[in-house]
Each structure stands twice: as structure tokens, then as C-alpha cells.
């Protein structure tokens, strides 16, 4: 089931620089554009769900990285962290 209103934060792994994120829409979709090439960590947060962190997302030239996640019901103090590369679509 799609979750709207999920706040997505982005941090470049090599520099620690943060970039403007996004908020999911009514269908759970989001779009983040114009990121420099590199590896990123994404954080997904919404009240009533466990925070989900995805590390190692690579952004390459002329490519879209698709990162689908599943939020688990729980307190905001609980976190799920996954370290993996996103599939190229």
C-alpha cells in the first residue's frame, strides 16, 4: 500500500553534503532531480512508521536510480537500515 507524506532526505556519502529531498505524493511516488554523480544515503521518515535508511545508492550519468522501499509500522525511534546499490532502470 503506497504511503503519502514520507519525507526523503539525501546525503552524499563521500562529502556528507545534504541535498534537497522530496515528499512522496498520494501514490507513494517521488522524484529527485539534478543530483551530482556519486553515492548517496537516503532516509525515509513518516510519523507512525519506522525510519528507513538506504545507503550506497549510486547516481551515474544519464541514468535514473529507482529506490522502492517498504515502510514498517512502528515508532519513529526505530530505524531500518539497508546497505545496497539500487538497480539501474
PDB file with SEQRES, HELIX, SHEET and CRYST1 records, atoms N, CA, C and O in Angstrom:
SEQRES   1 A   89  UNK UNK UNK UNK UNK UNK UNK UNK UNK UNK UNK UNK UNK          
SEQRES   2 A   89  UNK UNK UNK UNK UNK UNK UNK UNK UNK UNK UNK UNK UNK          
SEQRES   3 A   89  UNK UNK UNK UNK UNK UNK UNK UNK UNK UNK UNK UNK UNK          
SEQRES   4 A   89  UNK UNK UNK UNK UNK UNK UNK UNK UNK UNK UNK UNK UNK          
SEQRES   5 A   89  UNK UNK UNK UNK UNK UNK UNK UNK UNK UNK UNK UNK UNK          
SEQRES   6 A   89  UNK UNK UNK UNK UNK UNK UNK UNK UNK UNK UNK UNK UNK          
SEQRES   7 A   89  UNK UNK UNK UNK UNK UNK UNK UNK UNK UNK UNK                  
SHEET    1 AA1 5 UNK A  18  UNK A  23  0                                        
SHEET    2 AA1 5 UNK A   7  UNK A  12 -1                                        
SHEET    3 AA1 5 UNK A  38  UNK A  45 -1                                        
SHEET    4 AA1 5 UNK A  51  UNK A  59 -1                                        
SHEET    5 AA1 5 UNK A  79  UNK A  83  1                                        
CRYST1    1.000    1.000    1.000  90.00  90.00  90.00 P 1           1          
ATOM      1  N   UNK A   1       0.846  -1.173   0.000  1.00  0.00           N  
ATOM      2  CA  UNK A   1       0.000   0.000   0.000  1.00  0.00           C  
ATOM      3  C   UNK A   1       0.895   1.242   0.000  1.00  0.00           C  
ATOM      4  O   UNK A   1       1.767   1.365   0.860  1.00  0.00           O  
ATOM      5  N   UNK A   2       0.697   2.163  -0.947  1.00  0.00           N  
ATOM      6  CA  UNK A   2       1.504   3.386  -1.014  1.00  0.00           C  
ATOM      7  C   UNK A   2       1.300   4.262   0.219  1.00  0.00           C  
ATOM      8  O   UNK A   2       0.207   4.324   0.782  1.00  0.00           O  
ATOM      9  N   UNK A   3       2.369   4.932   0.623  1.00  0.00           N  
ATOM     10  CA  UNK A   3       2.313   5.841   1.768  1.00  0.00           C  
ATOM     11  C   UNK A   3       2.648   7.242   1.283  1.00  0.00           C  
ATOM     12  O   UNK A   3       3.727   7.470   0.737  1.00  0.00           O  
ATOM     13  N   UNK A   4       1.737   8.173   1.478  1.00  0.00           N  
ATOM     14  CA  UNK A   4       2.000   9.555   1.095  1.00  0.00           C  
ATOM     15  C   UNK A   4       2.595  10.318   2.273  1.00  0.00           C  
ATOM     16  O   UNK A   4       2.464   9.904   3.424  1.00  0.00           O  
ATOM     17  N   UNK A   5       3.247  11.430   1.973  1.00  0.00           N  
ATOM     18  CA  UNK A   5       3.791  12.292   3.015  1.00  0.00           C  
ATOM     19  C   UNK A   5       5.078  11.802   3.654  1.00  0.00           C  
ATOM     20  O   UNK A   5       5.451  12.268   4.731  1.00  0.00           O  
ATOM     21  N   UNK A   6       5.763  10.867   3.005  1.00  0.00           N  
ATOM     22  CA  UNK A   6       7.052  10.381   3.523  1.00  0.00           C  
ATOM     23  C   UNK A   6       8.125  11.406   3.155  1.00  0.00           C  
ATOM     24  O   UNK A   6       8.269  11.767   1.987  1.00  0.00           O  
ATOM     25  N   UNK A   7       8.875  11.871   4.151  1.00  0.00           N  
ATOM     26  CA  UNK A   7       9.953  12.829   3.920  1.00  0.00           C  
ATOM     27  C   UNK A   7      11.230  12.074   3.562  1.00  0.00           C  
ATOM     28  O   UNK A   7      11.639  11.154   4.270  1.00  0.00           O  
ATOM     29  N   UNK A   8      11.852  12.475   2.455  1.00  0.00           N  
ATOM     30  CA  UNK A   8      13.065  11.815   1.984  1.00  0.00           C  
ATOM     31  C   UNK A   8      14.219  12.807   2.081  1.00  0.00           C  
ATOM     32  O   UNK A   8      14.162  13.899   1.516  1.00  0.00           O  
ATOM     33  N   UNK A   9      15.260  12.415   2.800  1.00  0.00           N  
ATOM     34  CA  UNK A   9      16.465  13.225   2.942  1.00  0.00           C  
ATOM     35  C   UNK A   9      17.594  12.554   2.180  1.00  0.00           C  
ATOM     36  O   UNK A   9      17.647  11.327   2.089  1.00  0.00           O  
ATOM     37  N   UNK A  10      18.515  13.375   1.623  1.00  0.00           N  
ATOM     38  CA  UNK A  10      19.603  12.852   0.800  1.00  0.00           C  
ATOM     39  C   UNK A  10      20.930  13.407   1.291  1.00  0.00           C  
ATOM     40  O   UNK A  10      21.079  14.613   1.489  1.00  0.00           O  
ATOM     41  N   UNK A  11      21.899  12.506   1.487  1.00  0.00           N  
ATOM     42  CA  UNK A  11      23.257  12.912   1.878  1.00  0.00           C  
ATOM     43  C   UNK A  11      24.248  12.213   0.961  1.00  0.00           C  
ATOM     44  O   UNK A  11      24.178  11.001   0.763  1.00  0.00           O  
ATOM     45  N   UNK A  12      25.175  12.991   0.403  1.00  0.00           N  
ATOM     46  CA  UNK A  12      26.229  12.408  -0.427  1.00  0.00           C  
ATOM     47  C   UNK A  12      27.211  11.701   0.488  1.00  0.00           C  
ATOM     48  O   UNK A  12      27.718  12.295   1.440  1.00  0.00           O  
ATOM     49  N   UNK A  13      27.480  10.443   0.207  1.00  0.00           N  
ATOM     50  CA  UNK A  13      28.296   9.611   1.089  1.00  0.00           C  
ATOM     51  C   UNK A  13      29.727  10.115   1.226  1.00  0.00           C  
ATOM     52  O   UNK A  13      30.267  10.105   2.332  1.00  0.00           O  
ATOM     53  N   UNK A  14      30.359  10.557   0.139  1.00  0.00           N  
ATOM     54  CA  UNK A  14      31.773  10.943   0.172  1.00  0.00           C  
ATOM     55  C   UNK A  14      32.013  12.250   0.918  1.00  0.00           C  
ATOM     56  O   UNK A  14      33.021  12.391   1.610  1.00  0.00           O  
ATOM     57  N   UNK A  15      31.096  13.209   0.784  1.00  0.00           N  
ATOM     58  CA  UNK A  15      31.327  14.538   1.347  1.00  0.00           C  
ATOM     59  C   UNK A  15      30.466  14.855   2.556  1.00  0.00           C  
ATOM     60  O   UNK A  15      30.793  15.754   3.330  1.00  0.00           O  
ATOM     61  N   UNK A  16      29.371  14.130   2.727  1.00  0.00           N  
ATOM     62  CA  UNK A  16      28.433  14.435   3.807  1.00  0.00           C  
ATOM     63  C   UNK A  16      27.508  15.594   3.479  1.00  0.00           C  
ATOM     64  O   UNK A  16      26.735  16.032   4.330  1.00  0.00           O  
ATOM     65  N   UNK A  17      27.583  16.098   2.239  1.00  0.00           N  
ATOM     66  CA  UNK A  17      26.734  17.209   1.823  1.00  0.00           C  
ATOM     67  C   UNK A  17      25.289  16.741   1.695  1.00  0.00           C  
ATOM     68  O   UNK A  17      25.024  15.649   1.193  1.00  0.00           O  
ATOM     69  N   UNK A  18      24.363  17.568   2.149  1.00  0.00           N  
ATOM     70  CA  UNK A  18      22.950  17.220   2.004  1.00  0.00           C  
ATOM     71  C   UNK A  18      22.359  17.972   0.817  1.00  0.00           C  
ATOM     72  O   UNK A  18      22.789  19.076   0.483  1.00  0.00           O  
ATOM     73  N   UNK A  19      21.372  17.353   0.193  1.00  0.00           N  
ATOM     74  CA  UNK A  19      20.719  17.909  -0.990  1.00  0.00           C  
ATOM     75  C   UNK A  19      19.222  17.966  -0.741  1.00  0.00           C  
ATOM     76  O   UNK A  19      18.700  17.221   0.088  1.00  0.00           O  
ATOM     77  N   UNK A  20      18.516  18.862  -1.466  1.00  0.00           N  
ATOM     78  CA  UNK A  20      17.059  18.924  -1.292  1.00  0.00           C  
ATOM     79  C   UNK A  20      16.430  17.556  -1.571  1.00  0.00           C  
ATOM     80  O   UNK A  20      16.731  16.904  -2.571  1.00  0.00           O  
ATOM     81  N   UNK A  21      15.573  17.156  -0.683  1.00  0.00           N  
ATOM     82  CA  UNK A  21      14.923  15.867  -0.827  1.00  0.00           C  
ATOM     83  C   UNK A  21      13.570  15.992  -1.477  1.00  0.00           C  
ATOM     84  O   UNK A  21      13.375  16.796  -2.389  1.00  0.00           O  
ATOM     85  N   UNK A  22      12.633  15.189  -1.002  1.00  0.00           N  
ATOM     86  CA  UNK A  22      11.298  15.164  -1.590  1.00  0.00           C  
ATOM     87  C   UNK A  22      10.323  14.645  -0.549  1.00  0.00           C  
ATOM     88  O   UNK A  22      10.710  14.189   0.527  1.00  0.00           O  
ATOM     89  N   UNK A  23       9.052  14.727  -0.900  1.00  0.00           N  
ATOM     90  CA  UNK A  23       7.972  14.140  -0.103  1.00  0.00           C  
ATOM     91  C   UNK A  23       7.121  13.313  -1.059  1.00  0.00           C  
ATOM     92  O   UNK A  23       6.774  13.773  -2.147  1.00  0.00           O  
ATOM     93  N   UNK A  24       6.788  12.088  -0.648  1.00  0.00           N  
ATOM     94  CA  UNK A  24       6.001  11.230  -1.534  1.00  0.00           C  
ATOM     95  C   UNK A  24       4.594  11.792  -1.741  1.00  0.00           C  
ATOM     96  O   UNK A  24       4.022  12.425  -0.854  1.00  0.00           O  
ATOM     97  N   UNK A  25       4.050  11.541  -2.938  1.00  0.00           N  
ATOM     98  CA  UNK A  25       2.709  12.017  -3.264  1.00  0.00           C  
ATOM     99  C   UNK A  25       1.665  10.979  -2.853  1.00  0.00           C  
ATOM    100  O   UNK A  25       1.980  10.021  -2.147  1.00  0.00           O  
ATOM    101  N   UNK A  26       0.435  11.171  -3.295  1.00  0.00           N  
ATOM    102  CA  UNK A  26      -0.673  10.279  -2.909  1.00  0.00           C  
ATOM    103  C   UNK A  26      -0.484   8.841  -3.360  1.00  0.00           C  
ATOM    104  O   UNK A  26      -1.074   7.932  -2.776  1.00  0.00           O  
ATOM    105  N   UNK A  27       0.329   8.616  -4.389  1.00  0.00           N  
ATOM    106  CA  UNK A  27       0.573   7.251  -4.866  1.00  0.00           C  
ATOM    107  C   UNK A  27       1.877   6.683  -4.309  1.00  0.00           C  
ATOM    108  O   UNK A  27       2.286   5.583  -4.684  1.00  0.00           O  
ATOM    109  N   UNK A  28       2.535   7.432  -3.409  1.00  0.00           N  
ATOM    110  CA  UNK A  28       3.791   6.980  -2.823  1.00  0.00           C  
ATOM    111  C   UNK A  28       5.000   7.254  -3.696  1.00  0.00           C  
ATOM    112  O   UNK A  28       6.112   6.844  -3.364  1.00  0.00           O  
ATOM    113  N   UNK A  29       4.796   7.941  -4.809  1.00  0.00           N  
ATOM    114  CA  UNK A  29       5.896   8.227  -5.733  1.00  0.00           C  
ATOM    115  C   UNK A  29       6.608   9.519  -5.337  1.00  0.00           C  
ATOM    116  O   UNK A  29       6.038  10.388  -4.677  1.00  0.00           O  
ATOM    117  N   UNK A  30       7.857   9.621  -5.754  1.00  0.00           N  
ATOM    118  CA  UNK A  30       8.639  10.833  -5.533  1.00  0.00           C  
ATOM    119  C   UNK A  30       9.650  10.953  -6.653  1.00  0.00           C  
ATOM    120  O   UNK A  30       9.949   9.982  -7.347  1.00  0.00           O  
ATOM    121  N   UNK A  31      10.175  12.162  -6.819  1.00  0.00           N  
ATOM    122  CA  UNK A  31      11.146  12.410  -7.864  1.00  0.00           C  
ATOM    123  C   UNK A  31      12.189  13.378  -7.328  1.00  0.00           C  
ATOM    124  O   UNK A  31      11.849  14.448  -6.823  1.00  0.00           O  
ATOM    125  N   UNK A  32      13.437  13.010  -7.435  1.00  0.00           N  
ATOM    126  CA  UNK A  32      14.547  13.873  -7.019  1.00  0.00           C  
ATOM    127  C   UNK A  32      15.417  14.071  -8.250  1.00  0.00           C  
ATOM    128  O   UNK A  32      15.894  13.103  -8.843  1.00  0.00           O  
ATOM    129  N   UNK A  33      15.622  15.321  -8.629  1.00  0.00           N  
ATOM    130  CA  UNK A  33      16.346  15.588  -9.873  1.00  0.00           C  
ATOM    131  C   UNK A  33      17.606  16.406  -9.614  1.00  0.00           C  
ATOM    132  O   UNK A  33      17.770  17.030  -8.566  1.00  0.00           O  
ATOM    133  N   UNK A  34      18.483  16.378 -10.608  1.00  0.00           N  
ATOM    134  CA  UNK A  34      19.705  17.202 -10.640  1.00  0.00           C  
ATOM    135  C   UNK A  34      20.696  16.917  -9.519  1.00  0.00           C  
ATOM    136  O   UNK A  34      21.315  17.838  -8.987  1.00  0.00           O  
ATOM    137  N   UNK A  35      20.848  15.663  -9.165  1.00  0.00           N  
ATOM    138  CA  UNK A  35      21.887  15.301  -8.196  1.00  0.00           C  
ATOM    139  C   UNK A  35      23.208  15.120  -8.928  1.00  0.00           C  
ATOM    140  O   UNK A  35      23.228  14.544 -10.016  1.00  0.00           O  
ATOM    141  N   UNK A  36      24.310  15.597  -8.363  1.00  0.00           N  
ATOM    142  CA  UNK A  36      25.620  15.320  -8.966  1.00  0.00           C  
ATOM    143  C   UNK A  36      25.913  13.819  -8.933  1.00  0.00           C  
ATOM    144  O   UNK A  36      25.348  13.092  -8.117  1.00  0.00           O  
ATOM    145  N   UNK A  37      26.785  13.365  -9.810  1.00  0.00           N  
ATOM    146  CA  UNK A  37      27.190  11.960  -9.823  1.00  0.00           C  
ATOM    147  C   UNK A  37      27.792  11.604  -8.475  1.00  0.00           C  
ATOM    148  O   UNK A  37      28.472  12.423  -7.856  1.00  0.00           O  
ATOM    149  N   UNK A  38      27.545  10.387  -8.022  1.00  0.00           N  
ATOM    150  CA  UNK A  38      28.124   9.952  -6.761  1.00  0.00           C  
ATOM    151  C   UNK A  38      27.266   8.921  -6.067  1.00  0.00           C  
ATOM    152  O   UNK A  38      26.283   8.428  -6.620  1.00  0.00           O  
ATOM    153  N   UNK A  39      27.662   8.596  -4.821  1.00  0.00           N  
ATOM    154  CA  UNK A  39      26.921   7.651  -3.985  1.00  0.00           C  
ATOM    155  C   UNK A  39      26.215   8.439  -2.891  1.00  0.00           C  
ATOM    156  O   UNK A  39      26.741   9.414  -2.355  1.00  0.00           O  
ATOM    157  N   UNK A  40      25.008   7.985  -2.580  1.00  0.00           N  
ATOM    158  CA  UNK A  40      24.163   8.706  -1.637  1.00  0.00           C  
ATOM    159  C   UNK A  40      23.541   7.779  -0.607  1.00  0.00           C  
ATOM    160  O   UNK A  40      23.388   6.576  -0.821  1.00  0.00           O  
ATOM    161  N   UNK A  41      23.188   8.386   0.519  1.00  0.00           N  
ATOM    162  CA  UNK A  41      22.372   7.731   1.533  1.00  0.00           C  
ATOM    163  C   UNK A  41      21.034   8.452   1.555  1.00  0.00           C  
ATOM    164  O   UNK A  41      20.982   9.681   1.599  1.00  0.00           O  
ATOM    165  N   UNK A  42      19.954   7.682   1.524  1.00  0.00           N  
ATOM    166  CA  UNK A  42      18.616   8.244   1.564  1.00  0.00           C  
ATOM    167  C   UNK A  42      17.943   7.826   2.859  1.00  0.00           C  
ATOM    168  O   UNK A  42      18.094   6.693   3.316  1.00  0.00           O  
ATOM    169  N   UNK A  43      17.204   8.748   3.440  1.00  0.00           N  
ATOM    170  CA  UNK A  43      16.479   8.483   4.677  1.00  0.00           C  
ATOM    171  C   UNK A  43      15.002   8.767   4.431  1.00  0.00           C  
ATOM    172  O   UNK A  43      14.651   9.826   3.911  1.00  0.00           O  
ATOM    173  N   UNK A  44      14.140   7.830   4.800  1.00  0.00           N  
ATOM    174  CA  UNK A  44      12.701   7.938   4.595  1.00  0.00           C  
ATOM    175  C   UNK A  44      12.032   7.983   5.962  1.00  0.00           C  
ATOM    176  O   UNK A  44      12.203   7.074   6.773  1.00  0.00           O  
ATOM    177  N   UNK A  45      11.260   9.058   6.219  1.00  0.00           N  
ATOM    178  CA  UNK A  45      10.628   9.223   7.535  1.00  0.00           C  
ATOM    179  C   UNK A  45       9.170   9.615   7.387  1.00  0.00           C  
ATOM    180  O   UNK A  45       8.814  10.439   6.545  1.00  0.00           O  
ATOM    181  N   UNK A  46       8.325   9.006   8.229  1.00  0.00           N  
ATOM    182  CA  UNK A  46       6.925   9.419   8.341  1.00  0.00           C  
ATOM    183  C   UNK A  46       6.422   8.980   9.703  1.00  0.00           C  
ATOM    184  O   UNK A  46       6.712   7.874  10.160  1.00  0.00           O  
ATOM    185  N   UNK A  47       5.671   9.851  10.340  1.00  0.00           N  
ATOM    186  CA  UNK A  47       5.136   9.538  11.660  1.00  0.00           C  
ATOM    187  C   UNK A  47       4.306   8.259  11.602  1.00  0.00           C  
ATOM    188  O   UNK A  47       3.511   8.059  10.685  1.00  0.00           O  
ATOM    189  N   UNK A  48       4.507   7.401  12.596  1.00  0.00           N  
ATOM    190  CA  UNK A  48       3.783   6.141  12.665  1.00  0.00           C  
ATOM    191  C   UNK A  48       4.500   4.975  12.009  1.00  0.00           C  
ATOM    192  O   UNK A  48       4.034   3.837  12.071  1.00  0.00           O  
ATOM    193  N   UNK A  49       5.662   5.262  11.366  1.00  0.00           N  
ATOM    194  CA  UNK A  49       6.442   4.228  10.703  1.00  0.00           C  
ATOM    195  C   UNK A  49       7.886   4.266  11.190  1.00  0.00           C  
ATOM    196  O   UNK A  49       8.367   5.305  11.643  1.00  0.00           O  
ATOM    197  N   UNK A  50       8.574   3.133  11.095  1.00  0.00           N  
ATOM    198  CA  UNK A  50       9.998   3.087  11.406  1.00  0.00           C  
ATOM    199  C   UNK A  50      10.759   3.835  10.316  1.00  0.00           C  
ATOM    200  O   UNK A  50      10.437   3.714   9.134  1.00  0.00           O  
ATOM    201  N   UNK A  51      11.769   4.610  10.717  1.00  0.00           N  
ATOM    202  CA  UNK A  51      12.614   5.283   9.729  1.00  0.00           C  
ATOM    203  C   UNK A  51      13.355   4.236   8.920  1.00  0.00           C  
ATOM    204  O   UNK A  51      13.796   3.222   9.461  1.00  0.00           O  
ATOM    205  N   UNK A  52      13.493   4.480   7.625  1.00  0.00           N  
ATOM    206  CA  UNK A  52      14.179   3.550   6.732  1.00  0.00           C  
ATOM    207  C   UNK A  52      15.349   4.281   6.092  1.00  0.00           C  
ATOM    208  O   UNK A  52      15.164   5.334   5.483  1.00  0.00           O  
ATOM    209  N   UNK A  53      16.556   3.730   6.225  1.00  0.00           N  
ATOM    210  CA  UNK A  53      17.757   4.306   5.617  1.00  0.00           C  
ATOM    211  C   UNK A  53      18.260   3.387   4.527  1.00  0.00           C  
ATOM    212  O   UNK A  53      18.350   2.174   4.717  1.00  0.00           O  
ATOM    213  N   UNK A  54      18.590   3.968   3.384  1.00  0.00           N  
ATOM    214  CA  UNK A  54      19.145   3.187   2.267  1.00  0.00           C  
ATOM    215  C   UNK A  54      20.495   3.801   1.912  1.00  0.00           C  
ATOM    216  O   UNK A  54      20.561   4.949   1.470  1.00  0.00           O  
ATOM    217  N   UNK A  55      21.568   3.043   2.104  1.00  0.00           N  
ATOM    218  CA  UNK A  55      22.930   3.510   1.821  1.00  0.00           C  
ATOM    219  C   UNK A  55      23.433   2.920   0.508  1.00  0.00           C  
ATOM    220  O   UNK A  55      22.970   1.866   0.072  1.00  0.00           O  
ATOM    221  N   UNK A  56      24.385   3.610  -0.117  1.00  0.00           N  
ATOM    222  CA  UNK A  56      25.024   3.066  -1.306  1.00  0.00           C  
ATOM    223  C   UNK A  56      24.228   3.218  -2.584  1.00  0.00           C  
ATOM    224  O   UNK A  56      24.406   2.429  -3.512  1.00  0.00           O  
ATOM    225  N   UNK A  57      23.351   4.218  -2.660  1.00  0.00           N  
ATOM    226  CA  UNK A  57      22.600   4.460  -3.898  1.00  0.00           C  
ATOM    227  C   UNK A  57      23.491   5.254  -4.840  1.00  0.00           C  
ATOM    228  O   UNK A  57      23.901   6.369  -4.518  1.00  0.00           O  
ATOM    229  N   UNK A  58      23.792   4.690  -5.995  1.00  0.00           N  
ATOM    230  CA  UNK A  58      24.708   5.316  -6.951  1.00  0.00           C  
ATOM    231  C   UNK A  58      23.928   6.069  -8.022  1.00  0.00           C  
ATOM    232  O   UNK A  58      22.991   5.542  -8.623  1.00  0.00           O  
ATOM    233  N   UNK A  59      24.341   7.319  -8.245  1.00  0.00           N  
ATOM    234  CA  UNK A  59      23.787   8.125  -9.331  1.00  0.00           C  
ATOM    235  C   UNK A  59      24.876   8.264 -10.384  1.00  0.00           C  
ATOM    236  O   UNK A  59      25.951   8.798 -10.109  1.00  0.00           O  
ATOM    237  N   UNK A  60      24.592   7.780 -11.593  1.00  0.00           N  
ATOM    238  CA  UNK A  60      25.535   7.828 -12.711  1.00  0.00           C  
ATOM    239  C   UNK A  60      24.997   8.767 -13.783  1.00  0.00           C  
ATOM    240  O   UNK A  60      23.848   9.205 -13.723  1.00  0.00           O  
ATOM    241  N   UNK A  61      25.842   9.070 -14.764  1.00  0.00           N  
ATOM    242  CA  UNK A  61      25.448   9.956 -15.861  1.00  0.00           C  
ATOM    243  C   UNK A  61      24.332   9.341 -16.683  1.00  0.00           C  
ATOM    244  O   UNK A  61      24.331   8.139 -16.947  1.00  0.00           O  
ATOM    245  N   UNK A  62      23.380  10.174 -17.088  1.00  0.00           N  
ATOM    246  CA  UNK A  62      22.279   9.782 -17.990  1.00  0.00           C  
ATOM    247  C   UNK A  62      21.552   8.531 -17.513  1.00  0.00           C  
ATOM    248  O   UNK A  62      21.269   7.634 -18.306  1.00  0.00           O  
ATOM    249  N   UNK A  63      21.255   8.471 -16.234  1.00  0.00           N  
ATOM    250  CA  UNK A  63      20.643   7.279 -15.659  1.00  0.00           C  
ATOM    251  C   UNK A  63      19.690   7.691 -14.554  1.00  0.00           C  
ATOM    252  O   UNK A  63      19.887   8.718 -13.905  1.00  0.00           O  
ATOM    253  N   UNK A  64      18.661   6.890 -14.341  1.00  0.00           N  
ATOM    254  CA  UNK A  64      17.744   7.088 -13.235  1.00  0.00           C  
ATOM    255  C   UNK A  64      17.937   5.968 -12.238  1.00  0.00           C  
ATOM    256  O   UNK A  64      17.973   4.797 -12.616  1.00  0.00           O  
ATOM    257  N   UNK A  65      18.061   6.312 -10.979  1.00  0.00           N  
ATOM    258  CA  UNK A  65      18.132   5.302  -9.927  1.00  0.00           C  
ATOM    259  C   UNK A  65      16.747   5.188  -9.313  1.00  0.00           C  
ATOM    260  O   UNK A  65      16.196   6.180  -8.838  1.00  0.00           O  
ATOM    261  N   UNK A  66      16.188   4.004  -9.317  1.00  0.00           N  
ATOM    262  CA  UNK A  66      14.870   3.781  -8.730  1.00  0.00           C  
ATOM    263  C   UNK A  66      15.066   3.111  -7.379  1.00  0.00           C  
ATOM    264  O   UNK A  66      15.682   2.049  -7.286  1.00  0.00           O  
ATOM    265  N   UNK A  67      14.544   3.732  -6.343  1.00  0.00           N  
ATOM    266  CA  UNK A  67      14.672   3.190  -4.990  1.00  0.00           C  
ATOM    267  C   UNK A  67      13.271   3.018  -4.421  1.00  0.00           C  
ATOM    268  O   UNK A  67      12.658   3.980  -3.959  1.00  0.00           O  
ATOM    269  N   UNK A  68      12.773   1.799  -4.455  1.00  0.00           N  
ATOM    270  CA  UNK A  68      11.487   1.466  -3.856  1.00  0.00           C  
ATOM    271  C   UNK A  68      11.761   0.872  -2.483  1.00  0.00           C  
ATOM    272  O   UNK A  68      12.692   0.086  -2.308  1.00  0.00           O  
ATOM    273  N   UNK A  69      10.948   1.253  -1.523  1.00  0.00           N  
ATOM    274  CA  UNK A  69      11.135   0.732  -0.167  1.00  0.00           C  
ATOM    275  C   UNK A  69       9.792   0.282   0.390  1.00  0.00           C  
ATOM    276  O   UNK A  69       8.741   0.556  -0.189  1.00  0.00           O  
ATOM    277  N   UNK A  70       9.841  -0.411   1.522  1.00  0.00           N  
ATOM    278  CA  UNK A  70       8.642  -0.781   2.246  1.00  0.00           C  
ATOM    279  C   UNK A  70       8.811  -0.275   3.679  1.00  0.00           C  
ATOM    280  O   UNK A  70       9.702  -0.717   4.403  1.00  0.00           O  
ATOM    281  N   UNK A  71       7.944   0.656   4.075  1.00  0.00           N  
ATOM    282  CA  UNK A  71       7.991   1.163   5.439  1.00  0.00           C  
ATOM    283  C   UNK A  71       7.264   0.202   6.367  1.00  0.00           C  
ATOM    284  O   UNK A  71       6.221  -0.353   6.019  1.00  0.00           O  
ATOM    285  N   UNK A  72       7.829   0.017   7.547  1.00  0.00           N  
ATOM    286  CA  UNK A  72       7.218  -0.859   8.543  1.00  0.00           C  
ATOM    287  C   UNK A  72       6.550  -0.006   9.609  1.00  0.00           C  
ATOM    288  O   UNK A  72       7.102   1.011  10.030  1.00  0.00           O  
ATOM    289  N   UNK A  73       5.378  -0.411  10.042  1.00  0.00           N  
ATOM    290  CA  UNK A  73       4.685   0.309  11.097  1.00  0.00           C  
ATOM    291  C   UNK A  73       5.513   0.211  12.364  1.00  0.00           C  
ATOM    292  O   UNK A  73       6.017  -0.859  12.702  1.00  0.00           O  
ATOM    293  N   UNK A  74       5.653   1.322  13.062  1.00  0.00           N  
ATOM    294  CA  UNK A  74       6.419   1.335  14.291  1.00  0.00           C  
ATOM    295  C   UNK A  74       6.667   2.750  14.749  1.00  0.00           C  
ATOM    296  O   UNK A  74       6.211   3.707  14.123  1.00  0.00           O  
ATOM    297  N   UNK A  75       7.388   2.881  15.840  1.00  0.00           N  
ATOM    298  CA  UNK A  75       7.706   4.195  16.381  1.00  0.00           C  
ATOM    299  C   UNK A  75       8.797   4.879  15.598  1.00  0.00           C  
ATOM    300  O   UNK A  75       9.613   4.229  14.945  1.00  0.00           O  
ATOM    301  N   UNK A  76       8.809   6.206  15.668  1.00  0.00           N  
ATOM    302  CA  UNK A  76       9.817   6.968  14.928  1.00  0.00           C  
ATOM    303  C   UNK A  76      11.216   6.785  15.501  1.00  0.00           C  
ATOM    304  O   UNK A  76      12.197   7.154  14.856  1.00  0.00           O  
ATOM    305  N   UNK A  77      11.323   6.220  16.705  1.00  0.00           N  
ATOM    306  CA  UNK A  77      12.644   5.984  17.286  1.00  0.00           C  
ATOM    307  C   UNK A  77      13.267   4.696  16.763  1.00  0.00           C  
ATOM    308  O   UNK A  77      14.435   4.423  17.040  1.00  0.00           O  
ATOM    309  N   UNK A  78      12.509   3.900  16.013  1.00  0.00           N  
ATOM    310  CA  UNK A  78      13.014   2.662  15.439  1.00  0.00           C  
ATOM    311  C   UNK A  78      13.486   2.920  14.009  1.00  0.00           C  
ATOM    312  O   UNK A  78      12.864   3.687  13.273  1.00  0.00           O  
ATOM    313  N   UNK A  79      14.587   2.276  13.621  1.00  0.00           N  
ATOM    314  CA  UNK A  79      15.168   2.513  12.296  1.00  0.00           C  
ATOM    315  C   UNK A  79      15.503   1.201  11.631  1.00  0.00           C  
ATOM    316  O   UNK A  79      15.970   0.264  12.279  1.00  0.00           O  
ATOM    317  N   UNK A  80      15.258   1.133  10.313  1.00  0.00           N  
ATOM    318  CA  UNK A  80      15.675   0.006   9.469  1.00  0.00           C  
ATOM    319  C   UNK A  80      16.723   0.554   8.510  1.00  0.00           C  
ATOM    320  O   UNK A  80      16.456   1.521   7.796  1.00  0.00           O  
ATOM    321  N   UNK A  81      17.924  -0.052   8.479  1.00  0.00           N  
ATOM    322  CA  UNK A  81      18.990   0.422   7.590  1.00  0.00           C  
ATOM    323  C   UNK A  81      19.382  -0.679   6.640  1.00  0.00           C  
ATOM    324  O   UNK A  81      19.614  -1.816   7.051  1.00  0.00           O  
ATOM    325  N   UNK A  82      19.455  -0.335   5.347  1.00  0.00           N  
ATOM    326  CA  UNK A  82      19.840  -1.282   4.295  1.00  0.00           C  
ATOM    327  C   UNK A  82      21.004  -0.681   3.554  1.00  0.00           C  
ATOM    328  O   UNK A  82      20.964   0.491   3.177  1.00  0.00           O  
ATOM    329  N   UNK A  83      22.048  -1.466   3.337  1.00  0.00           N  
ATOM    330  CA  UNK A  83      23.190  -1.016   2.547  1.00  0.00           C  
ATOM    331  C   UNK A  83      23.253  -1.856   1.294  1.00  0.00           C  
ATOM    332  O   UNK A  83      23.522  -3.056   1.348  1.00  0.00           O  
ATOM    333  N   UNK A  84      23.001  -1.209   0.150  1.00  0.00           N  
ATOM    334  CA  UNK A  84      22.994  -1.912  -1.127  1.00  0.00           C  
ATOM    335  C   UNK A  84      22.956  -0.896  -2.245  1.00  0.00           C  
ATOM    336  O   UNK A  84      22.626   0.270  -2.027  1.00  0.00           O  
ATOM    337  N   UNK A  85      23.293  -1.340  -3.444  1.00  0.00           N  
ATOM    338  CA  UNK A  85      23.189  -0.485  -4.623  1.00  0.00           C  
ATOM    339  C   UNK A  85      21.805  -0.621  -5.215  1.00  0.00           C  
ATOM    340  O   UNK A  85      21.234  -1.711  -5.258  1.00  0.00           O  
ATOM    341  N   UNK A  86      21.269   0.504  -5.672  1.00  0.00           N  
ATOM    342  CA  UNK A  86      19.965   0.490  -6.323  1.00  0.00           C  
ATOM    343  C   UNK A  86      20.124  -0.059  -7.727  1.00  0.00           C  
ATOM    344  O   UNK A  86      21.161   0.124  -8.364  1.00  0.00           O  
ATOM    345  N   UNK A  87      19.101  -0.726  -8.200  1.00  0.00           N  
ATOM    346  CA  UNK A  87      19.115  -1.253  -9.556  1.00  0.00           C  
ATOM    347  C   UNK A  87      18.985  -0.125 -10.556  1.00  0.00           C  
ATOM    348  O   UNK A  87      18.276   0.850 -10.307  1.00  0.00           O  
ATOM    349  N   UNK A  88      19.654  -0.244 -11.673  1.00  0.00           N  
ATOM    350  CA  UNK A  88      19.554   0.733 -12.744  1.00  0.00           C  
ATOM    351  C   UNK A  88      18.329   0.413 -13.564  1.00  0.00           C  
ATOM    352  O   UNK A  88      18.129  -0.730 -13.973  1.00  0.00           O  
ATOM    353  N   UNK A  89      17.499   1.429 -13.810  1.00  0.00           N  
ATOM    354  CA  UNK A  89      16.264   1.216 -14.569  1.00  0.00           C  
ATOM    355  C   UNK A  89      16.375   1.884 -15.907  1.00  0.00           C  
ATOM    356  O   UNK A  89      15.440   1.826 -16.705  1.00  0.00           O  
TER     357      UNK A  89                                                      
END                                                                             
